[in-house]
Amino acid sequence: MAELALLGGRPVRVEPFPPYNTLGEAEKRAVAEVMDSSCLSDFLAAWGPKHLGGPRVRTLEAAWAEHFGVKHAVAMNSATSALYAAMGAAGVGPGDEVVVSPYTMVASVTCALVFNAVPVFADIDPETFCISPRTIEAVLSPRTKAIAPVDILGHPADMDPIMELARQRGLVVVEDAAQAYGATYQGRKAGTLGHIGVFSLNYHKTIHTGEGGVAVTDDDNLADRLRLIRNHAEVVVGDTGRNDLAGLVGFNFRLGEIEAAIALEQLKRMPALAAARLANADFLTARLAGLAGLTPPVVKPGVVHGYYLYAIRYDEQAVGVPRDLYLKALQAEGVPAVGGYTKPIYLQPMFQRRMAYGDKGCPFGCPHYQGHVSYERGICPVCERMYFKALFFINLIHAGLSRADMEDVAAAFHKVHANLEELKATA
Ligand SMILES: *Cc1c(COP(=O)(O)O)cnc(C)c1O
């Protein structure tokens, strides 16, 4: 039996794994065409056709809407911007609560705070790591205005019952699908399951333009509000002829023409990139079957997983060594594995000190807010367990990896598992 690299043996993998690169000649050509046009943006903060941006932005939005089968796509300069715009479009404001996930990229929570609303954390499902209909229902209150489920790590939240809950209570649902390219739920694409869906084109995601994002909706009114918030609503609404649009502060969330041109090419590549992730993840799941104490990602019935990351649940008792020691052994074999994913967001100082902006304790102590939300350790025990003990992830499932690379990944797990006694002895 080969000696663990951690104990001086030869690593399974010495060469670094190939990086994930989604850009090619088509993107280069698209950028060159924009440069030749000398139009890098064509937005204007005034009512009229240019309020909606330049030709590539509009072409991107049409292609995005067509691909995802939605009525409106609104391109923005990040998914963070799109989430902020979505909360503004939903009419979230002071005194409101928004049900959010503690286990996500932080923008899916701060989007409530920027409108002076209070995030209320629902715990995550122990198999999908998404907030669930049950955990959401447990924290609803008369102040709840919106729910922001996240299709975390690429597995869609259980959106049908969440939408039913929202319908009964008159709530707006913003689905954060930044990590869920290629994922589907009961045959429908992730990101199209809420009232508004949000995608990211940040360079960490399955497809990217460096920075960028897209919001989608089938609702004409929400689409109008998204477009206004994207581009300085306050100086534009007066000329729209509508008197139902006061109360919108706009931002500059506009996407440039270069990014839009790249996004058009990236969207064409997306299905193949997502399919490659799925194939690599399925391969790994098959190869890891039976390793004591490791549970590969669960895929719920009716779901196709987007596999932004490949998360494994870790049972310390069954493996017999602490998670961090197991990960050190894997890392030494050449497989960069990371424990925990994101720290439960309510444990960040902003929530612990209950001060999101300014120095007056807003929005938690804002006089409009009549609730008493807790951010104590223990409010989301499943999330805490996953972060501190029971989950780790690798990103080695991306489309840049060959079958031989995937064999090395699997071999590293098998080697560490074959040497658990030696590893235990070092603990
Ligand atoms: C990346 C990400 C975001 C933010 O995306 P940006 O485009 O970087 O602003 C939001 N939510 C989730 C779940 C993400 O993974």
The ligand as a MOL file (V3000), in Angstrom:
LIG
                    3D

  0  0  0     0  0            999 V3000
M  V30 BEGIN CTAB
M  V30 COUNTS 15 15 0 0 0
M  V30 BEGIN ATOM
M  V30 1 C -21.1590 34.6050 -7.3230 0
M  V30 2 C -22.4300 34.6730 -6.6070 0
M  V30 3 C -23.1410 35.8630 -6.4520 0
M  V30 4 C -22.6040 37.1980 -6.8470 0
M  V30 5 O -22.1810 37.2490 -8.1590 0
M  V30 6 P -21.3640 38.5010 -8.6870 0
M  V30 7 O -21.6350 38.4620 -10.1620 0
M  V30 8 O -19.9220 38.2140 -8.3690 0
M  V30 9 O -21.8450 39.7240 -8.0370 0
M  V30 10 C -24.3770 35.8280 -5.8410 0
M  V30 11 N -24.8820 34.6770 -5.3830 0
M  V30 12 C -24.2300 33.5160 -5.4830 0
M  V30 13 C -24.8740 32.2770 -4.9650 0
M  V30 14 C -22.9730 33.4700 -6.0950 0
M  V30 15 O -22.3270 32.3110 -6.1770 0
M  V30 END ATOM
M  V30 BEGIN BOND
M  V30 1 1 1 2
M  V30 2 1 2 3
M  V30 3 2 2 14
M  V30 4 1 3 4
M  V30 5 2 3 10
M  V30 6 1 4 5
M  V30 7 1 5 6
M  V30 8 2 6 7
M  V30 9 1 6 8
M  V30 10 1 6 9
M  V30 11 1 10 11
M  V30 12 2 11 12
M  V30 13 1 12 13
M  V30 14 1 12 14
M  V30 15 1 14 15
M  V30 END BOND
M  V30 END CTAB
M  END
